[in-house]
Amino acid sequence: MNRRHVLLGSAATLATGGYLLTRPQGGTPAGHLISPAYAQDADIDTSIIPEMQLGDPDAPVTVIEYASFTCPHCARFHVGPFKQLKADYIDTGKINFIYREVYFDRYGLWASMIARCGGGERFFGITDLIYARHDQWTRAGGPTEIADELRKIGRLAGLDDDTLEACLQDQTMARTLVAWYQENAEEHGIDSTPSFMINDRKYQNMSYADFSALIDEALGT
């Protein structure tokens, strides 16, 4: 059974008593987070979730990265090859790059809510901090310690405590993000991270040389 099916098949809920982070359900394994009923609500409007995009939106090649903030392979990609991708293809306007979060566990969702708390202008900067400190916050201990480490990252990015708490306690946004993720995962068959869509063709984690070659092929260069 792959990780996405574990996520969707769980009977656990995300939060109790109105506290998204400060009162996580005791004993709930990180990988057993969200039941199908949690996100599959007809009243959830996933169109309100903005795409986090870099580069030229009108570029001939669109690369979508599907990543989990708790995924060590994703962290290694972002602290290394992603910087080269940005220099070679994003900053030069050759590709439209879109980052989409995957929620295999509650901690990845919490990190996503921190990253999105600063809006689109701060998202990628906060994402860089989350990945740069990946080992520190993911290994901080239990839910309380991990939440505190994520708050620290938010403060480093210039978010004040009131703003952070408003974002982290927003259960409506949490439900909407999970529903949005599930729609994306179903559309593109995402069951592992990092996964990449290059002009609607899916690829798994690979070396930067192979990644670059696929992009060049799509660009016709």
C-alpha positions as CSV (number, residue, x, y, z in Angstrom):
1,M,0.0,0.0,0.0
2,N,1.5,3.4,-1.0
3,R,1.6,6.4,1.3
4,R,-1.3,8.2,-0.3
5,H,-3.6,5.3,0.2
6,V,-2.6,5.2,3.8
7,L,-3.4,8.9,4.1
8,L,-6.8,8.6,2.4
9,G,-7.8,5.5,4.2
10,S,-7.1,6.6,7.8
11,A,-10.0,7.2,10.1
12,A,-8.2,9.9,12.2
13,T,-9.1,13.6,12.1
14,L,-6.7,16.5,12.0
15,A,-7.7,18.5,15.1
16,T,-9.9,18.5,18.1
17,G,-11.3,21.3,20.3
18,G,-10.6,24.0,17.7
19,Y,-6.8,23.7,18.1
20,L,-5.0,22.7,15.0
21,L,-1.6,22.6,16.5
22,T,-1.7,23.1,20.2
23,R,-4.0,20.2,20.8
24,P,-3.1,17.4,18.3
25,Q,-4.9,14.2,18.9
26,G,-2.9,12.1,21.3
27,G,-1.5,8.9,19.9
28,T,-2.3,9.6,16.3
29,P,0.6,8.4,14.1
30,A,1.8,11.1,11.8
31,G,1.1,9.0,8.7
32,H,-2.5,8.3,9.8
33,L,-4.0,11.7,9.5
34,I,-7.0,12.3,7.3
35,S,-10.1,10.3,6.6
36,P,-11.8,10.5,3.2
37,A,-14.6,12.4,4.8
38,Y,-12.2,15.0,6.1
39,A,-11.6,16.5,2.7
40,Q,-14.4,15.2,0.5
41,D,-16.9,17.9,1.4
42,A,-19.1,19.3,-1.3
43,D,-18.9,22.7,0.3
44,I,-15.1,22.9,0.0
45,D,-14.0,25.3,-2.7
46,T,-10.4,24.4,-3.7
47,S,-10.3,27.2,-6.3
48,I,-9.3,29.6,-3.5
49,I,-5.9,27.9,-3.1
50,P,-3.4,29.9,-5.1
51,E,-0.8,28.2,-7.2
52,M,2.8,29.0,-6.0
53,Q,4.6,29.8,-9.2
54,L,8.0,31.0,-10.3
55,G,9.4,31.9,-13.8
56,D,7.4,32.9,-16.9
57,P,3.8,31.8,-16.7
58,D,3.7,31.9,-20.5
59,A,6.8,29.8,-21.0
60,P,6.5,26.9,-23.4
61,V,7.3,24.3,-20.7
62,T,5.5,24.0,-17.4
63,V,7.2,22.0,-14.6
64,I,5.1,21.1,-11.6
65,E,6.8,19.7,-8.5
66,Y,4.8,17.6,-6.1
67,A,6.6,17.6,-2.7
68,S,6.1,16.9,0.9
69,F,7.8,19.2,3.4
70,T,8.6,16.1,5.6
71,C,10.2,14.2,2.7
72,P,14.0,14.0,3.0
73,H,14.4,13.5,-0.8
74,C,12.5,16.7,-1.3
75,A,14.6,18.5,1.2
76,R,17.8,17.4,-0.6
77,F,16.4,18.5,-3.9
78,H,15.6,22.0,-2.7
79,V,18.9,22.6,-0.9
80,G,20.8,21.4,-4.0
81,P,19.5,20.7,-7.5
82,F,16.6,23.2,-7.2
83,K,19.0,26.1,-7.0
84,Q,20.6,25.0,-10.3
85,L,17.1,24.5,-11.8
86,K,16.2,28.0,-10.8
87,A,19.4,29.5,-12.3
88,D,19.2,27.5,-15.5
89,Y,15.5,27.5,-16.3
90,I,13.3,29.6,-13.9
91,D,15.2,32.8,-13.6
92,T,15.9,32.8,-17.4
93,G,12.2,32.5,-18.1
94,K,12.5,29.2,-20.0
95,I,10.0,27.4,-17.8
96,N,6.9,28.0,-15.7
97,F,7.6,26.3,-12.3
98,I,4.7,25.4,-10.0
99,Y,5.2,24.0,-6.5
100,R,2.3,21.8,-5.1
101,E,2.4,20.4,-1.6
102,V,1.6,16.8,-0.8
103,Y,0.2,15.8,2.6
104,F,1.4,12.4,3.6
105,D,1.3,13.4,7.3
106,R,0.0,16.2,9.6
107,Y,3.5,17.7,10.0
108,G,3.8,18.3,6.3
109,L,0.4,20.1,6.4
110,W,1.5,22.3,9.3
111,A,4.6,23.2,7.4
112,S,2.6,24.1,4.4
113,M,0.3,26.4,6.4
114,I,3.4,28.2,7.7
115,A,4.8,28.5,4.2
116,R,1.6,29.9,2.8
117,C,1.0,32.2,5.8
118,G,3.2,34.9,4.2
119,G,1.4,34.8,0.9
120,G,2.8,34.2,-2.5
121,E,5.6,36.8,-2.1
122,R,7.1,35.0,0.9
123,F,6.2,31.4,0.1
124,F,9.4,30.3,-1.6
125,G,11.6,32.1,0.9
126,I,9.8,30.3,3.8
127,T,10.0,27.1,1.8
128,D,13.7,27.5,1.6
129,L,13.9,27.9,5.3
130,I,11.7,24.9,6.0
131,Y,13.9,22.6,3.8
132,A,17.2,24.1,5.1
133,R,16.1,23.2,8.6
134,H,14.4,20.0,7.7
135,D,16.4,17.7,10.1
136,Q,16.0,20.1,12.9
137,W,12.2,20.5,12.9
138,T,11.2,17.0,11.7
139,R,13.3,15.5,14.5
140,A,12.3,17.9,17.2
141,G,10.2,15.4,19.1
142,G,6.5,15.1,19.4
143,P,3.7,17.3,17.8
144,T,4.2,20.2,20.3
145,E,8.0,20.4,19.7
146,I,7.6,20.2,15.9
147,A,4.9,22.9,15.9
148,D,7.2,25.1,18.0
149,E,10.1,24.6,15.5
150,L,7.8,25.5,12.6
151,R,6.7,28.7,14.5
152,K,10.4,29.6,14.9
153,I,10.8,29.3,11.1
154,G,7.8,31.5,10.6
155,R,9.3,34.1,12.9
156,L,12.6,34.0,11.0
157,A,10.7,34.8,7.9
158,G,9.3,37.9,9.6
159,L,5.8,36.6,10.6
160,D,4.6,37.8,14.0
161,D,3.0,35.5,16.6
162,D,-0.6,36.6,16.0
163,T,-0.3,36.0,12.2
164,L,1.3,32.6,12.7
165,E,-1.4,31.5,15.2
166,A,-4.2,32.7,12.9
167,C,-2.7,30.6,10.0
168,L,-2.0,27.5,12.1
169,Q,-5.5,27.5,13.7
170,D,-7.4,28.0,10.4
171,Q,-9.2,24.6,10.2
172,T,-11.1,25.7,7.1
173,M,-7.9,26.4,5.3
174,A,-6.5,23.0,6.5
175,R,-9.5,21.2,5.1
176,T,-9.3,23.1,1.8
177,L,-5.6,22.4,1.4
178,V,-6.1,18.7,1.9
179,A,-9.0,18.6,-0.6
180,W,-6.9,20.5,-3.0
181,Y,-4.0,18.1,-2.6
182,Q,-6.3,15.1,-3.1
183,E,-7.7,16.6,-6.3
184,N,-4.2,17.1,-7.6
185,A,-3.0,13.7,-6.6
186,E,-5.9,12.0,-8.3
187,E,-5.4,14.0,-11.5
188,H,-1.7,13.2,-11.9
189,G,-1.5,9.9,-10.0
190,I,0.8,11.2,-7.3
191,D,1.8,8.5,-4.8
192,S,5.4,9.4,-4.0
193,T,7.6,12.5,-3.6
194,P,9.2,14.3,-5.2
195,S,7.3,13.8,-8.4
196,F,7.4,16.1,-11.4
197,M,5.1,16.9,-14.2
198,I,6.9,18.2,-17.3
199,N,4.2,19.4,-19.7
200,D,1.8,16.8,-18.3
201,R,4.2,13.9,-18.3
202,K,5.0,12.5,-14.9
203,Y,8.5,11.7,-13.7
204,Q,9.9,10.5,-10.4
205,N,13.0,11.7,-8.4
206,M,16.1,11.7,-10.7
207,S,19.5,13.3,-11.1
208,Y,19.7,16.9,-12.1
209,A,21.4,15.9,-15.4
210,D,18.5,13.7,-16.3
211,F,16.0,16.3,-15.2
212,S,17.7,19.0,-17.3
213,A,17.8,16.7,-20.3
214,L,14.1,16.2,-20.1
215,I,13.4,19.9,-19.9
216,D,15.7,20.6,-22.8
217,E,13.9,17.9,-24.8
218,A,10.5,19.6,-24.0
219,L,12.0,23.0,-25.0
220,G,13.2,21.5,-28.3
221,T,16.8,22.5,-27.6
